[in-house]
Structure formats: structure tokens, C-alpha cells
Amino acid sequence: MARSALLNVMVAAVRKSTRGLARDFGEVENLQVSKKGPGDFVTAADRRVEKILLQELEHVRPGYCFLTEETGVVEGRDKTHRWIIDPIDGTTNFIHGIPMFCVSLALERDGVLVAGVIFNPISDELFVAERGAGAYLNDRRLRVAARRDLADAVLTCGIPHSNRGGHDLFLKELARLQVRVSGVRRTGSAALDLAWLAAGRFDGLWERGLQPWDTAAGILLVREAGGMASDIDGKPDPLVTGNIVAGNDDIVRAMQKELKAAAS
């Protein structure tokens, strides 16, 4: 694919920020046997990736605003543009030596998602999307899966951990859906889930309580791959509510119906 200048800037920044992550990941695997554990090491890796992204993006697009997982809100002179960054999505996987994590970077213009990049440095899979220009994996055009019936679908979801609420509702939703689908998976990275859905590996996704940096790039990937990314409860913007359901149109509507029944 021929990338725009904007996507070239984003991909270059992401690749530069992740140059040491494969080495860090190998070091984390070694730290699994230590009593101290890898927590502090991973926190440093997270912050280093974010610092490089902030520096690179500010250099090439000075004045843009930022919303990042580690730093939070960084106001810029240009209020029409906002970078949305998750330096390591799937941190728990990273800590445990599971090679399913990624860097997620998106750009908003006037509140509209216009470009997104998701990169797993271990698998070297680079997902990119630009509004109106399609979604790609390592230059291969992506389309969401065409399966229309829940009975044929493999879904992915997020399981709320101990520090998040919503456990009872999730169990109701899971009980409702797992008997109606071909399978349910949980990867530990919402950004990768959305990228894989855009690539047709998953048929549908649902998760509650997410942050914009978890989903921004992935939402654009799904939409540019011909899919639908909506709020679980039918509200206008899953990026705002944090409650997302995604897939092709038929799968999303079927999932929303079942999730509504589970919540009633």
C-alpha cells in the first residue's frame, strides 16, 4: 500500500519507540524466576515507549494535544488534533512473558478518528488504517469476517479483573453468549482484539469499561475493514462510553440483542 505522509509519520514514531521492546520482553521472561518480579521493569518500559512517542510526534506535528495512558492529558496549541496513545496495551501479558501486546496510536481531528496504528513488535504485525483509505496488515488489505450467524462465530471479550467492577454482569453476558456461539476467546489486549477482528480472525467483540487509548486505533481499523464498532447499549460513541461491541453488522446486532437480554 502507498501510505500517506501522516501514516508514515505515525509508523516511524511507533517503530522507533518499540526498538527496545523485544529485548525488554526477553528480559521480562528472565525476571519471572526472580523474587522481585518484573513489575518495575515493565513500568519503565511503558514510560520509555510513551516518552519516545511524545517526543517524536511533537517534533513532526508540533502543538497537537495528547491523551496517553501514563501521562494523561497534554494540552497543545492545536486544539483540533489529539494523539491517543497506549504505549503497551496488554501489560499483564508482557509481565508474564506472553507475546500478545502492542503499541496503539490514533489521531483525532475535530473529534473524529482519522488514522490509527497498532503494532506488535514480537510478531512484527503492523496494523494501519486511515479514514476513507481502508485498513491494512503489513500492506495486506483487511476485511472483517463475513460470517452472519452467531452459531458460526468466534467472539473475543475482556474479563474484568479484581480491580474492576462489573463481574456479575460479565458472567451473565458470557452465560448468554457462550451457548450461542462457536467459541469465546480472551487475549488480554483490547487493541489487539480489535485489530484481529479487522483481520477476520475474530467475528465479534464485546467489552465494558475501556479507556480511549485501549480502543481508538482499533475502532478505526474495524470500521475501515468494513465492520461496525458501536456502544454495547446503543449510545452514540464507544470511545466515550468505553463499552464496545464490534463485528460485521449482523453479528453486532445479534450480540447487542443478547447483551441487552443479559442485562435485563
C-alpha positions in Angstrom: 0.0 0.0 0.0 1.0 3.6 -0.6 0.9 5.3 2.8 0.1 8.9 3.3 2.5 11.3 4.9 0.5 11.2 8.1 0.7 7.4 8.4 4.4 7.4 7.5 4.9 9.8 10.5 2.9 7.6 12.8 4.5 4.3 11.7 8.0 5.8 12.0 7.3 7.0 15.5 5.8 3.7 16.6 8.7 1.7 15.2 11.3 3.9 16.8 9.5 3.7 20.2 9.5 -0.1 20.1 13.1 -0.8 19.1 13.9 -2.0 22.6 10.7 -3.8 23.5 11.7 -7.2 22.1 14.8 -7.1 24.2 12.8 -5.9 27.2 10.3 -8.7 26.7 13.1 -11.2 26.7 14.4 -9.7 30.0 10.9 -9.9 31.5 10.8 -13.6 30.7 14.1 -14.0 32.7 12.7 -11.9 35.6 9.8 -14.4 36.0 12.2 -16.6 38.1 13.2 -13.7 40.4 11.6 -12.9 43.7 11.3 -9.3 42.9 9.4 -9.9 39.7 9.1 -7.8 36.6 6.7 -5.0 37.7 9.1 -2.1 38.0 10.9 -3.1 34.8 7.7 -3.2 32.8 6.6 0.2 34.2 9.9 1.7 33.0 9.4 0.1 29.5 5.9 1.5 29.3 7.1 5.0 30.2 10.1 4.8 27.8 7.8 3.9 24.9 5.4 6.7 25.7 8.2 9.3 26.1 9.7 8.4 22.7 6.2 8.7 21.1 5.6 12.1 22.7 8.9 13.4 21.6 8.7 12.1 18.0 5.1 13.2 17.4 5.6 16.6 18.9 8.6 17.1 16.7 6.8 16.2 13.4 3.4 17.7 14.4 4.1 20.5 16.9 1.3 21.8 19.0 -1.0 18.7 18.8 -2.8 17.6 22.0 -2.2 14.2 23.6 -4.2 11.7 25.6 -2.0 8.9 26.9 -2.3 6.1 29.4 0.7 7.0 31.5 0.8 10.8 31.3 -2.9 11.6 30.8 -4.0 14.8 29.1 -1.3 17.1 27.5 -2.8 20.2 26.1 -1.3 21.7 22.9 -1.8 24.8 20.9 -3.7 23.0 18.2 -7.0 22.0 19.8 -8.3 20.4 16.6 -5.9 17.5 16.8 -5.3 14.9 19.5 -3.0 11.9 19.6 -4.3 9.0 21.6 -1.6 6.6 22.9 -1.3 3.3 24.7 2.4 2.6 25.0 1.9 -1.1 25.9 -1.6 -2.5 25.6 -1.6 -5.9 27.2 0.8 -5.0 30.0 -0.2 -8.1 32.1 0.7 -10.3 29.2 4.0 -8.5 28.9 4.7 -9.0 32.6 4.0 -12.8 32.3 6.1 -13.3 29.2 3.0 -13.8 26.9 3.8 -12.3 23.5 0.4 -10.7 22.9 0.7 -7.0 23.5 1.1 -3.9 21.3 1.6 -0.2 21.0 -1.6 1.6 19.9 -1.6 5.1 18.4 -4.5 7.1 17.0 -5.1 10.6 15.8 -8.4 12.5 16.2 -9.2 15.6 14.1 -12.1 17.7 15.4 -13.2 14.7 17.5 -13.2 12.3 14.5 -10.7 9.4 14.3 -8.7 9.8 11.2 -5.7 7.5 11.5 -4.6 4.5 13.6 -1.6 2.2 14.1 -1.3 -0.9 16.2 2.0 -2.8 16.3 3.0 -6.0 18.0 6.9 -5.9 18.0 7.1 -9.6 18.8 5.1 -10.9 15.9 6.1 -7.9 13.7 2.5 -7.4 12.7 1.7 -3.8 11.8 -1.9 -2.8 11.5 -2.7 0.6 10.0 -5.9 2.5 9.0 -6.7 5.9 7.7 -10.2 7.3 7.4 -11.6 6.6 3.9 -8.5 4.7 2.8 -9.0 1.2 4.3 -7.2 -0.9 6.9 -4.1 -3.0 6.3 -1.9 -5.6 8.0 1.7 -5.4 6.7 0.4 -3.9 3.4 -2.4 -6.5 3.0 -5.9 -5.1 2.8 -8.2 -6.2 5.6 -11.8 -7.1 5.7 -13.9 -8.2 8.7 -15.2 -11.8 8.6 -18.3 -12.4 6.6 -20.0 -14.9 8.9 -23.5 -13.8 9.8 -24.8 -16.3 12.3 -23.7 -16.2 16.0 -23.7 -20.0 15.9 -20.7 -19.9 13.5 -18.9 -17.0 15.3 -15.8 -16.9 17.4 -16.0 -14.0 19.8 -13.4 -12.2 21.9 -14.0 -10.3 25.2 -12.4 -8.7 28.2 -12.8 -10.4 31.6 -12.9 -7.8 34.4 -10.1 -8.3 36.8 -10.1 -7.9 40.5 -9.7 -4.1 40.5 -12.6 -3.5 38.1 -16.3 -3.8 38.8 -19.0 -5.5 36.6 -18.1 -9.1 37.4 -21.7 -10.2 37.8 -22.9 -8.5 34.6 -20.0 -10.0 32.7 -20.9 -13.5 33.9 -24.5 -13.0 32.8 -23.3 -11.8 29.4 -20.9 -14.7 29.0 -23.5 -17.2 30.0 -25.9 -15.8 27.5 -23.4 -15.7 24.6 -21.2 -18.8 25.1 -24.1 -21.2 24.4 -24.9 -19.4 21.2 -21.5 -19.2 19.5 -18.8 -21.4 18.2 -16.2 -20.2 20.8 -15.1 -17.3 23.1 -11.5 -16.2 23.5 -9.8 -13.7 25.8 -6.4 -12.4 24.7 -5.7 -9.7 27.3 -5.3 -6.8 24.8 -8.4 -4.9 23.6 -6.3 -3.1 20.9 -5.1 -6.4 19.5 -8.6 -7.9 19.8 -9.9 -5.1 17.5 -7.0 -5.4 15.1 -7.6 -9.2 14.9 -11.3 -8.6 14.4 -10.5 -6.2 11.5 -8.3 -9.0 10.0 -11.2 -11.5 10.2 -9.6 -13.7 12.9 -12.5 -12.9 15.3 -16.1 -12.4 14.3 -17.2 -10.3 17.2 -16.0 -8.5 20.3 -17.6 -7.0 23.5 -16.0 -5.4 26.5 -17.0 -2.8 29.1 -15.0 -0.2 31.0 -12.3 0.5 28.4 -10.4 3.8 28.0 -10.0 5.7 24.8 -6.3 4.6 24.4 -7.5 1.0 24.5 -9.8 1.3 21.6 -9.2 4.4 19.4 -6.9 2.9 16.8 -8.8 -0.4 16.8 -12.2 1.2 16.3 -10.9 2.9 13.1 -9.3 -0.4 11.9 -12.6 -2.2 12.3 -14.6 0.5 10.5 -12.1 0.8 7.7 -12.2 -3.0 7.3 -15.9 -2.8 6.6 -17.0 -3.6 10.2 -19.1 -1.9 12.8 -17.8 -0.7 16.2 -20.6 0.6 18.4 -21.6 1.1 22.1 -23.0 -2.0 23.7 -26.1 -0.2 24.8 -26.7 1.7 21.5 -25.2 5.0 22.7 -23.5 7.2 20.0 -19.8 6.7 20.7 -18.0 3.7 22.3 -14.8 5.8 22.5 -16.7 8.0 25.1 -18.7 5.3 26.9 -15.9 2.7 27.0 -18.4 -0.1 26.3 -17.8 -1.6 22.9 -19.3 -4.2 20.7 -17.8 -4.8 17.2 -18.0 -7.1 14.2 -19.9 -7.1 10.9 -23.4 -5.5 11.0 -25.3 -8.8 11.5 -23.0 -10.1 14.3 -23.1 -6.7 16.1 -26.9 -6.5 16.1 -27.2 -10.1 17.2 -24.7 -9.5 20.0 -26.4 -6.3 21.1 -29.7 -8.2 21.4 -28.2 -10.9 23.6 -26.2 -8.5 25.7 -29.4 -6.4 26.3 -31.2 -9.6 27.4 -28.4 -10.5 29.8 -28.5 -7.1 31.4 -32.3 -7.1 31.9 
